[in-house]
Amino acid sequence: MKQLILLFSLFVLGLTNINAQQEKQDPKYVREANAAFNSGNYFNAVTKCEDAFKKLGVKGSLKQKGNMAFRVAECYRNMERYEKANEWYGTCLELKYFDINPDVYYLKANMQRMLRDYPGAIKTYKEYKRVAPDSRQKEIDALIAGCDEFKDFDLIDPKIQVKCETKINTKEFDMSPAFADKKGKKIFFGTSREDCFGNAKDPITGQKYMDIFVAEYDDKMNPINVKSIDTKGIINTAENESTVCFDAKKKTMFFTRCPNKAKAELGCDIWVCDINGEDFDNVTKLRLKTNDTISVGHPCVTEDGTMLIFASDMAESTNGEKGFGGRDLWYVLYNKKEKLWDSIPKNMGAEINTAGNELFPTFGPKGQLYFASDGRPGLGGLDMFSAERVGTENKWTKAKNLGHPFNSTGNDYSMSDFDGKSGFFTSERKTTTSVEYTPDIWSFFLPPNLYELRVVVYEIGNKGKKIEGAKVEVTDSDGVKWEGITNSKGSTEKWVERKDKSRYIVVDKDYSMKAGKARYFTDTKGAKFSTRGLDNSQSFVIEMPLIPIEIRTPEVRYPLDQWSFINDATCMSTDSLKFLENLLKDNPSLVIELYSHTDARDTEIHNQALSENRAKAVYVYLVDQKGIDPRRIKPIGKGEAEPAKWVDEKGVEQPLTETYINQFKATDKVKYEKLHQINRRTTVKVVMQPGTDIPVEFDAATAPPADPKYKVFTNPLPR
């Protein structure tokens, strides 16, 4: 990624060590390795430095070996071989090179972060803070926070299809595609292939200096013509040219030009020219910096041509506005009166820039800003992000990670979005058709809307209680039906494709669902959804409640022979009653009968009156304190008349009669008390329409008044 290397060369760290004077006593192979490294010829230097490290062997001092290991790591970092760089920075730490240059911790952590080893990166950043407490504290804190936020990051967008453009890409660098026509059938891109201008090779990569090429596509989006846009030396020269953008009319082109080895001390610049067919005129360098060593590049211009955004390593603008660290995105405005771009860049601000690097800005078809960043949490390396413009000023929404498949564990950048459904981008991911760390052009395509369906069935009033074994039937608007059974998580299978590859859920149709299971009331209303008018693919998850024949509420306790609630460390009865409150508020059409049951340890008449009082206590609580309409609740005391049932150790269901429970009174006191407690319960039944299993629907306009006796308690209790 040569253009990225030139503009995105991360940092110049430990210059004292990198450019240290060669000591006369160093062996010749060490001096040669140092010279190759200091020349910036990383492609050749890495071999010399690795050989020198091996030759130093056990006889070399820790300082000598540490210096050489650091050079190897820096070579790999500048060549964007991050895994190898990470390994060699680790070797530096083993050799205690941090005593000479503590920045090795910082560089090691950066590699771990780019390789998505977030826990490792956090640990190494913290070590850097410990050994270098006065260095980059604000930046390190931001990087740690980002790693912590996204250490479990995994975005997936299953709709987008991506493809490596093997008919365009070469074994060299191919990157930064940009649409050069309004039909989306022609792209300009940067490349270092053998057909580039001149014969010189870049010593950093061992490849040709980059040029701008064009690829034209037919109606089926197959490339039919790939060639250089210029063989006359007007645009493509002996220097590096890449990363272009166009005005709305495709008549003006902005591009980045970076110096070759002979001008290595100079930074990159943005140039602009007029396009007339295959001719380029009025090629001019924009004046965006005050120091020739500063790099500016990666231009993108708004649809109306009034704002030019670019990347730069400038620490601050001429007006004193400071950057955020690393490479930032900056902008200038076009002065229509003077017909010139402003010469004082302004920073894009904290919504866009971070302590890391922000690069490769582009605009989408709806004016959204795409850019690449390694300063935000992501999948590794540079990730692509998007932000929406707010108003006409430089205000943007919070940047959003584009996720997989746009982003990968490698570097991903230079989004060229034609219509929101198709386009190109650059990636360094490894596939069967591409080589890791080598930039390739990828295309993306959004196929027609795809839908899938999953139904989750739960018990009404308690979404956490999923129902296994429920039968779900789905019917579309053409009368086509299918069904499924819910699993232990209350979910059907995900309905996507049938065996004949036809899809269950398709565009512009309505769907209705019903669910049912034994011991639950029939679901007559069911649920509905539609795909009519939807703009995007969607995964539908429909939740359907079923009403059990009997609803047992969470435990509500009372003092002995009383009907006030126990609210202490042993039981918070009002918390348990939250279940009933939510059930009624979440289902405003339900009408319920509220039953209170006792155990059999008193007279029947006593237990009957006690249970009535306790049912009324719950009624009063829900009506007076929680605002439930009293006409929706009928409190009923059942006394000891309807013992609960439980399944014994042999799997046999047993009614908990007094006779059954008493057999454990002498032999198992714990079990004896437990079974009595099961009988002391509050249950709810939904009122059904006469002769059916269809719930009554509450109608506030026609419902009869509540019985005032529901608030009258029997006191004292009879014996």
C-alpha positions in Angstrom: 0.0 0.0 0.0 2.6 2.4 -1.2 0.4 5.5 -1.1 -0.6 4.6 2.4 3.0 4.1 3.4 4.0 7.5 2.1 1.2 9.4 3.8 0.5 7.0 6.6 4.0 6.3 7.8 2.9 6.2 11.4 5.5 7.8 13.5 9.2 8.6 13.7 10.0 7.1 17.0 13.3 6.6 18.9 15.2 8.6 16.3 18.3 8.5 18.6 18.3 4.7 18.2 17.2 4.5 14.6 19.7 7.0 13.4 22.4 6.3 16.0 25.9 6.9 14.7 27.5 3.6 13.8 30.1 2.7 16.2 33.5 1.9 14.6 33.7 -1.4 16.5 30.4 -2.7 15.0 31.0 -5.6 12.5 30.8 -4.8 8.8 27.5 -6.7 8.5 25.9 -4.6 11.2 27.1 -1.3 9.6 25.7 -2.5 6.2 22.4 -3.3 7.8 22.2 0.0 9.6 23.0 1.8 6.3 20.3 0.0 4.4 17.8 0.8 7.2 18.7 4.4 7.5 18.3 4.8 3.7 14.7 3.9 4.0 15.2 1.0 1.6 13.1 -1.3 3.9 12.4 -3.9 1.2 16.1 -4.8 1.0 17.0 -3.7 4.6 14.8 -6.2 6.3 16.9 -9.1 4.9 20.2 -7.5 5.9 18.9 -6.6 9.4 17.6 -10.1 10.0 20.9 -11.6 8.8 22.8 -9.2 11.1 20.6 -10.2 14.1 21.4 -13.9 13.5 25.1 -13.3 13.1 25.2 -11.3 16.3 24.2 -14.5 18.1 25.1 -15.0 21.7 28.2 -12.9 21.3 26.3 -9.7 20.6 25.3 -7.4 23.5 21.7 -6.9 24.5 22.0 -3.4 23.1 23.3 -4.5 19.8 20.7 -7.3 19.4 18.0 -5.0 20.6 18.9 -2.3 18.1 18.9 -4.7 15.3 15.7 -6.4 16.3 14.1 -3.0 16.5 15.2 -2.2 12.9 13.8 -5.5 11.7 10.4 -4.7 13.4 10.4 -1.2 11.9 11.1 -2.5 8.4 8.2 -4.9 8.7 6.0 -2.1 10.1 6.8 0.2 7.2 6.2 -2.6 4.8 2.9 -3.2 6.5 3.8 -6.7 7.5 2.1 -6.3 10.9 2.3 -9.9 12.1 6.0 -10.0 11.5 6.4 -6.6 13.0 4.5 -7.7 16.1 6.8 -10.7 16.5 9.9 -8.6 16.3 8.7 -6.0 18.7 8.1 -8.9 21.1 11.7 -9.9 20.6 12.8 -6.4 21.4 10.9 -6.6 24.7 12.5 -9.9 25.5 15.9 -8.2 25.0 14.8 -5.4 27.4 15.1 -2.9 24.6 12.5 -0.7 26.4 15.4 0.4 28.6 16.9 2.1 25.6 13.7 3.1 23.8 10.4 2.7 25.7 8.4 3.5 22.6 8.8 -0.2 21.7 5.9 -0.9 24.0 3.8 1.7 22.1 4.6 0.2 18.7 4.0 -3.4 20.0 0.6 -2.4 21.3 -0.3 -0.7 18.0 0.5 -4.0 16.2 -1.6 -6.0 18.7 -4.5 -3.6 18.2 -4.2 -3.8 14.4 -4.2 -7.6 14.7 -7.3 -7.4 16.9 -5.5 -8.7 20.0 -7.3 -6.2 22.2 -6.6 -7.7 25.6 -2.9 -7.9 24.7 -2.9 -4.4 23.3 -4.5 -3.1 26.5 -1.8 -4.8 28.7 1.0 -3.4 26.5 -0.4 0.1 26.4 -0.5 0.0 30.2 3.1 -1.1 30.4 4.0 1.8 28.1 2.2 4.2 30.5 4.3 2.7 33.3 7.7 3.0 31.7 7.0 6.3 29.9 4.5 8.2 32.2 5.2 11.5 30.4 4.5 10.3 26.9 1.2 10.4 25.0 -1.0 9.9 28.0 -4.1 11.3 26.5 -3.6 9.3 23.3 -2.9 6.1 25.2 -6.0 6.4 27.4 -8.1 6.9 24.3 -6.6 3.8 22.6 -7.1 1.7 25.7 -10.7 2.8 25.9 -11.2 1.9 22.3 -9.6 -1.6 22.8 -11.8 -2.2 25.8 -14.9 -1.2 24.0 -14.4 -3.5 21.0 -12.4 -6.5 22.4 -15.5 -8.6 21.6 -16.4 -6.7 18.5 -18.0 -8.7 15.7 -20.1 -6.9 13.2 -21.7 -9.0 10.4 -23.8 -7.7 7.5 -25.0 -10.8 5.7 -26.6 -8.9 2.9 -23.6 -7.4 1.2 -21.7 -9.6 -1.3 -18.0 -8.7 -1.8 -15.6 -9.9 -4.5 -11.9 -9.5 -5.2 -11.6 -8.0 -8.6 -9.1 -10.5 -9.9 -9.4 -9.2 -13.5 -8.1 -5.8 -12.4 -5.7 -6.7 -9.6 -2.1 -7.7 -10.0 0.5 -9.1 -7.6 1.5 -5.5 -7.1 -0.4 -2.8 -5.3 -3.9 -1.9 -6.6 -5.9 0.6 -4.6 -8.2 3.6 -4.1 -10.8 3.1 -6.8 -12.9 6.1 -7.7 -15.8 6.4 -10.2 -14.7 8.4 -13.2 -18.1 8.6 -15.0 -21.7 9.2 -14.0 -22.8 5.7 -15.1 -20.6 3.8 -12.8 -18.8 2.0 -15.6 -15.4 3.5 -15.3 -13.0 3.7 -12.3 -9.6 5.3 -11.8 -7.3 3.6 -9.3 -3.7 3.6 -8.2 -1.3 0.8 -9.0 2.4 -0.1 -8.9 2.2 -2.8 -11.6 5.0 -3.2 -14.1 3.3 -1.1 -16.7 3.7 2.0 -14.7 5.7 5.0 -15.9 9.5 4.7 -16.0 11.8 2.0 -14.8 12.6 3.1 -11.2 11.6 1.0 -8.2 10.5 2.2 -4.9 13.1 1.1 -2.3 10.5 0.7 0.4 8.4 -1.9 -1.5 10.6 -3.1 -4.3 7.8 -2.2 -6.8 7.3 0.5 -9.4 6.3 4.0 -8.3 2.6 4.3 -8.4 0.5 5.6 -11.3 -3.2 6.1 -12.0 -4.9 3.6 -14.2 -8.4 3.3 -15.6 -10.7 0.2 -15.7 -13.8 0.3 -17.9 -16.7 -2.1 -17.4 -19.4 -3.6 -19.7 -23.1 -3.8 -18.8 -22.5 -6.9 -16.8 -19.7 -5.2 -14.8 -16.9 -7.2 -16.4 -13.7 -5.1 -16.9 -13.0 -4.8 -20.6 -10.2 -2.3 -20.7 -7.5 -1.7 -18.1 -4.7 0.8 -18.9 -2.8 3.8 -17.8 -4.7 7.1 -17.9 -1.6 8.9 -19.1 1.6 7.8 -20.8 2.8 11.3 -21.6 4.1 12.3 -18.2 1.4 14.8 -17.5 -0.4 13.0 -14.7 1.7 9.9 -14.3 5.3 10.7 -13.7 8.4 9.2 -12.1 6.9 10.1 -8.7 3.9 8.4 -7.0 0.4 9.3 -8.2 -2.8 7.8 -6.7 -6.0 8.4 -4.7 -8.2 10.5 -6.9 -11.6 12.2 -6.7 -13.8 14.1 -9.2 -16.2 16.9 -9.1 -19.9 16.2 -9.8 -19.6 16.7 -13.5 -16.5 14.5 -13.8 -14.7 17.3 -15.5 -12.2 18.1 -12.7 -9.9 15.6 -11.1 -8.1 15.9 -7.8 -5.2 13.5 -7.1 -2.3 12.8 -4.7 1.3 13.0 -5.8 4.1 11.9 -3.4 7.8 12.3 -4.0 10.2 9.5 -5.1 13.4 8.6 -3.3 15.3 11.6 -4.7 12.8 14.0 -2.9 12.2 11.8 0.1 12.4 14.8 2.5 9.3 16.4 0.8 5.7 15.6 1.7 2.8 14.6 -0.5 0.6 17.2 -2.3 -2.8 17.4 -3.8 -3.0 18.4 -7.5 -6.0 19.3 -9.6 -6.5 19.2 -13.4 -9.2 19.6 -16.0 -10.4 16.4 -17.9 -11.4 16.5 -21.5 -11.9 13.0 -22.8 -8.5 11.3 -22.3 -6.7 14.7 -22.2 -5.6 16.5 -19.0 -5.0 20.2 -18.8 -4.2 22.9 -16.3 -2.4 20.6 -13.9 -1.9 22.6 -10.7 -0.7 22.0 -7.2 -3.1 23.2 -4.4 -1.5 25.4 -1.8 -2.6 23.7 1.4 0.5 23.7 3.6 3.2 26.1 4.8 6.0 23.6 5.0 7.1 21.3 2.2 7.8 18.5 4.6 4.1 18.2 5.5 2.1 15.7 3.6 -1.4 16.3 2.3 -3.4 13.8 0.2 -6.4 11.6 -0.3 -8.7 14.4 -1.6 -12.5 14.2 -1.7 -14.9 17.0 -2.7 -18.5 17.6 -1.9 -21.3 17.3 -4.5 -21.7 21.1 -4.7 -17.9 21.6 -5.0 -17.7 23.9 -2.0 -15.7 21.7 0.5 -12.5 19.7 0.0 -11.6 17.2 2.6 -8.1 15.6 2.8 -5.7 13.8 5.1 -2.6 15.3 6.5 0.1 14.8 9.1 0.2 18.5 9.9 0.3 19.0 13.7 -1.6 22.3 13.4 -2.9 24.7 10.8 -1.6 28.1 10.0 -4.5 29.6 12.1 -3.2 27.6 15.2 -5.9 24.9 15.1 -4.3 21.7 16.3 -4.7 18.1 15.2 -5.7 15.2 17.3 -2.6 13.1 16.7 -1.5 10.8 14.0 -3.0 11.7 10.6 -6.2 13.8 10.7 -8.8 14.8 8.2 -8.8 18.5 7.4 -10.9 20.6 5.0 -10.8 23.8 3.1 -13.7 25.8 1.5 -14.0 27.1 -2.0 -14.1 30.8 -2.4 -16.4 31.3 -5.4 -15.7 35.0 -5.7 -11.9 34.5 -5.9 -12.3 31.1 -7.6 -9.7 29.7 -5.2 -9.6 27.1 -2.4 -8.8 28.6 1.0 -5.2 28.1 2.0 -5.9 27.7 5.7 -7.1 24.2 6.5 -9.5 23.5 9.3 -9.6 20.3 11.3 -12.7 18.1 10.9 -13.1 17.8 14.6 -13.5 15.1 17.3 -16.6 13.6 15.6 -14.2 12.4 12.8 -10.6 12.5 14.1 -9.0 10.5 16.9 -5.5 10.1 18.4 -4.9 7.5 15.7 -4.9 8.0 12.0 -7.8 9.0 9.8 -7.3 8.6 6.0 -8.9 8.0 2.6 -12.1 10.2 2.9 -14.7 9.8 0.2 -18.3 10.8 -0.2 -21.3 8.5 -0.7 -24.3 9.1 -3.0 -26.3 10.7 -0.1 -23.5 12.9 1.0 -22.3 10.6 3.8 -18.6 10.7 4.6 -16.6 7.5 4.4 -13.1 7.3 5.8 -10.6 4.9 7.2 -9.4 5.0 10.8 -7.2 2.9 13.1 -8.0 5.1 16.1 -11.4 3.6 16.7 -12.4 0.1 17.7 -12.7 -2.2 14.8 -11.8 -5.5 13.2 -8.1 -4.7 12.9 -5.8 -2.3 11.2 -7.6 0.4 9.3 -11.4 0.0 9.3 -13.9 2.0 7.2 -16.4 4.2 9.0 -19.2 6.5 7.9 -20.7 9.7 9.3 -23.7 11.8 8.2 -23.4 15.5 7.7 -25.6 17.7 10.0 -26.6 20.9 8.2 -24.3 22.7 5.9 -21.5 23.4 8.4 -18.7 21.0 9.5 -20.9 19.0 11.8 -21.2 15.2 11.6 -23.0 12.4 13.4 -21.0 9.9 15.4 -18.9 7.7 13.1 -20.2 4.2 12.5 -18.1 1.2 11.7 -19.2 -0.4 8.4 -18.5 -3.8 9.8 -17.9 -7.1 8.0 -17.7 -7.8 5.1 -16.4 -4.3 4.3 -13.9 -4.5 7.1 -11.5 -7.3 7.9 -8.6 -8.0 10.2 -6.4 -6.3 7.5 -6.4 -2.7 6.4 -9.6 -1.7 4.6 -10.1 1.8 3.1 -11.1 3.9 0.1 -14.8 3.3 -0.2 -16.3 4.2 -3.6 -20.0 3.9 -3.2 -21.9 4.5 -6.4 -25.6 4.2 -5.4 -25.7 2.6 -2.0 -26.0 -0.8 -3.5 -22.7 -1.3 -5.4 -19.2 0.1 -5.6 -15.6 -0.6 -4.8 -13.1 -0.4 -2.0 -9.6 -1.4 -1.1 -8.6 -4.3 1.2 -5.5 -6.1 2.3 -7.3 -9.2 3.5 -6.0 -12.6 2.5 -8.2 -14.8 0.3 -7.7 -17.6 -2.3 -7.3 -14.8 -4.9 -5.4 -12.2 -3.0 -2.3 -11.9 -0.9 -2.3 -10.6 2.6 -0.8 -7.1 3.1 -1.1 -6.4 -0.6 -3.8 -3.9 -1.4 -6.4 -5.2 -3.9 -9.5 -3.6 -5.3 -12.7 -5.3 -4.2 -16.3 -4.8 -5.4 -19.5 -5.0 -3.4 -23.0 -5.6 -4.4 -26.3 -5.5 -2.5 -28.6 -8.2 -3.9 -32.4 -7.9 -3.9 -33.9 -7.7 -0.5 -33.7 -11.0 1.4 -35.9 -11.9 4.3 -35.9 -14.6 7.0 -38.2 -15.4 9.8 -37.9 -16.9 13.3 -40.8 -17.1 15.8 -40.2 -17.1 19.6 -43.1 -18.3 21.8 -43.2 -17.3 25.5 -45.6 -17.4 28.4 -47.7 -14.3 28.7 -46.5 -12.0 31.4 -43.0 -13.6 31.6 -40.9 -13.2 28.4 -38.1 -15.0 30.1 -40.2 -18.2 30.2 -39.9 -19.6 26.7 -42.3 -22.4 25.6 -40.8 -25.5 24.1 -42.9 -27.7 21.8 -45.3 -25.1 20.7 -46.7 -25.5 17.2 -46.3 -22.4 15.0 -48.2 -22.1 11.7 -47.4 -19.4 9.1 -49.6 -18.4 6.3 -48.8 -15.9 3.5 -51.2 -13.7 1.6 -51.5 -16.3 -1.2 -52.6 -18.9 1.3 -49.4 -20.9 1.3 -48.8 -22.4 4.7 -46.0 -24.0 6.6 -45.4 -24.9 10.3 -42.7 -25.6 12.8 -42.1 -26.6 16.4 -40.3 -24.5 19.0 -37.1 -25.7 20.6 -35.9 -25.4 24.2 -35.3 -21.7 23.7 -38.9 -21.2 22.5 -37.7 -20.6 19.0 -38.6 -22.1 15.7 -35.9 -22.8 13.2 -34.9 -19.8 11.1 -37.0 -20.0 7.9 -34.7 -18.8 5.1 -34.8 -21.2 2.1 -36.8 -24.3 1.2 -35.1 -27.4 -0.3 -36.0 -26.1 -3.8 -34.0 -22.9 -3.0 -37.2 -20.8 -3.0 -37.4 -18.4 0.0 -40.1 -18.6 2.7 -40.4 -14.9 3.1 -40.4 -12.8 -0.1 -41.1 -9.2 -1.1 -44.5 -7.5 -1.1 -46.4 -10.1 0.9 -48.3 -10.2 4.1 -47.8 -13.0 6.7 -49.9 -14.2 9.7 -48.9 -16.6 12.4 -50.6 -18.7 15.0 -49.1 -20.6 17.9 -50.5 -23.3 20.2 -49.7 -26.0 22.7 -51.6 -28.2 25.1 -52.3 -26.6 28.5 -52.3 -23.2 26.9 -55.3 -21.3 25.5 -55.8 -21.1 21.8 -54.1 -18.1 20.2 -56.9 -16.6 18.1 -55.3 -13.3 17.2 -51.8 -14.5 16.4 -49.3 -12.1 14.9 -48.8 -10.4 11.6 -46.0 -8.7 9.6 -45.5 -7.6 6.0 -42.6 -7.1 3.6 -44.5 -4.5 1.6 -42.7 -1.2 1.1 -39.5 -2.4 2.9 -36.3 -0.8 1.5 -33.8 -3.2 3.1 -33.3 -6.9 3.7 -34.5 -7.9 7.2 -34.4 -10.7 9.7 -37.8 -10.9 11.3 -38.0 -12.2 14.9 -41.7 -12.4 15.9 -42.5 -12.9 19.6 -45.8 -14.6 20.4 -47.2 -14.9 23.9 -49.4 -17.9 24.9 -51.7 -17.8 28.0 -51.4 -20.9 30.2 -54.5 -22.5 31.6 -53.3 -21.6 35.0 -50.8 -18.9 35.8 -48.9 -19.3 39.0 -47.5 -16.1 40.3 -44.1 -15.7 42.0 -44.2 -16.3 45.8 -46.2 -13.9 47.9 -45.9 -14.5 51.7 -48.1 -13.4 54.6 -47.6 -13.5 58.4 -49.4 -16.4 60.1 -53.1 -16.0 59.9 -52.8 -12.5 58.4 -53.2 -11.0 54.9 -50.7 -8.2 55.0 -47.6 -8.8 52.8 -44.2 -9.9 54.1 -41.6 -7.5 52.9 -38.3 -8.3 54.5 -35.0 -10.1 53.9 -36.9 -13.4 53.7 -39.4 -12.4 51.0 -40.3 -9.1 49.1 -43.9 -9.9 48.3 -44.5 -6.6 46.5 -41.6 -7.4 44.2 -43.3 -10.7 43.4 -46.6 -8.9 42.7 -44.7 -6.9 40.1 -45.3 -9.9 37.9 -49.1 -9.4 38.1 -48.8 -5.7 37.6 -46.7 -6.2 34.4 -49.0 -8.9 33.1 -52.0 -6.6 33.3 -50.3 -3.5 32.1 -48.7 -5.2 29.2 -51.9 -6.9 28.2 -54.6 -4.3 28.7 -57.4 -6.5 27.3 -57.0 -9.3 29.8 -59.6 -10.0 32.5 -58.4 -12.3 35.3 -59.7 -14.2 38.2 -57.2 -14.1 41.1 -57.1 -17.2 43.3 -55.5 -17.5 46.8 -54.9 -21.0 48.2 -53.9 -22.1 51.7 -52.5 -25.3 53.1 -54.8 -27.6 55.2 -53.4 -26.8 58.7 -56.5 -25.2 60.2 -60.3 -25.6 59.8 -61.8 -25.4 56.4 -63.9 -22.4 57.3 -60.9 -20.6 58.7 -58.8 -21.3 55.7 -61.6 -20.2 53.3 -61.9 -16.8 55.0 -58.1 -16.4 55.1 -57.7 -17.2 51.5 -60.5 -14.7 50.5 -58.8 -12.0 52.6 -55.4 -12.7 51.0 -56.9 -12.6 47.4 -58.6 -9.3 48.3 -55.3 -7.9 49.6 -53.7 -8.5 46.3 -56.7 -7.0 44.5 -56.5 -3.8 46.7 -52.8 -3.5 46.1 -53.1 -3.7 42.3 -56.1 -1.4 42.1 -55.3 1.2 44.7 -51.5 1.4 44.4 -50.8 0.3 40.9 -53.8 1.8 39.1 -55.2 -1.4 37.5 -58.9 -1.0 36.6 -60.8 -2.9 39.3 -63.2 -4.3 36.7 -60.5 -6.5 35.3 -59.8 -8.5 38.5 -62.0 -10.8 40.5 -60.5 -12.0 43.8 -61.5 -15.5 44.8 -60.5 -17.5 47.9 -60.1 -21.2 47.5 -59.0 -22.1 51.0 -57.6 -25.7 51.1 -60.2 -27.0 48.6 -57.8 -27.3 45.6 -54.4 -28.7 46.6 -51.6 -28.2 44.1 -49.9 -31.0 42.3 -46.3 -31.9 42.0 -44.2 -34.6 40.4 -42.5 -36.9 42.9 -39.1 -38.5 42.7 -40.6 -41.4 40.6 -42.0 -39.0 38.0 -45.6 -39.5 39.2 -47.8 -36.5 39.5 -49.3 -36.3 43.0 -52.1 -34.1 44.4 -50.8 -32.5 47.6 -53.6 -33.5 49.9 -53.3 -33.4 53.6 -53.1 -37.2 53.8 -50.2 -37.3 51.2 -48.2 -34.5 52.9 -48.7 -35.9 56.5 -46.8 -39.1 55.6 -43.6 -37.0 55.6 -44.3 -35.2 58.9 -42.2 -37.6 61.0 -39.7 -38.8 58.4 -38.8 -35.7 56.4 -39.6 -32.5 58.1 -38.0 -30.3 55.3 -40.1 -32.0 52.6 -43.2 -31.8 54.8 -42.8 -28.0 55.1 -41.9 -27.6 51.4 -45.1 -29.4 50.3 -47.3 -27.2 52.5 -45.5 -24.1 51.1 -46.4 -25.3 47.5 -50.0 -25.4 48.5 -49.9 -21.8 49.9 -50.0 -20.0 46.5 -51.6 -17.3 44.4 -52.7 -18.3 40.9 -54.4 -16.4 38.1 -56.8 -17.6 35.5 -57.8 -15.6 32.4 -61.5 -15.2 32.0 -62.7 -17.0 28.9 -65.8 -16.5 26.7 -68.5 -19.0 27.8 -68.0 -22.4 26.2 -64.8 -21.5 24.5 -61.1 -21.3 25.2 -61.0 -17.7 23.8 -60.1 -15.0 26.4 -62.7 -12.3 27.1 -61.6 -8.8 26.0 -61.9 -6.0 28.5 -64.0 -3.1 27.2 -63.8 -0.1 29.5 -66.9 1.4 27.9 -69.2 -1.6 28.6 -67.7 -3.4 31.5 -69.9 -3.6 34.6 -68.7 -1.9 37.8 -66.5 -3.8 40.3 -68.1 -5.4 43.3 -67.4 -3.2 46.3 -67.3 -6.3 48.5 -63.9 -7.0 47.0 -62.4 -4.4 49.4 -64.2 -5.8 52.5 -62.2 -8.1 54.7 -63.4 -10.8 57.2 -62.0 -9.9 60.5 -61.7 -11.7 62.9 -61.3 -15.0 61.1 -63.7 -17.8 62.1 -62.5 -21.0 63.7 
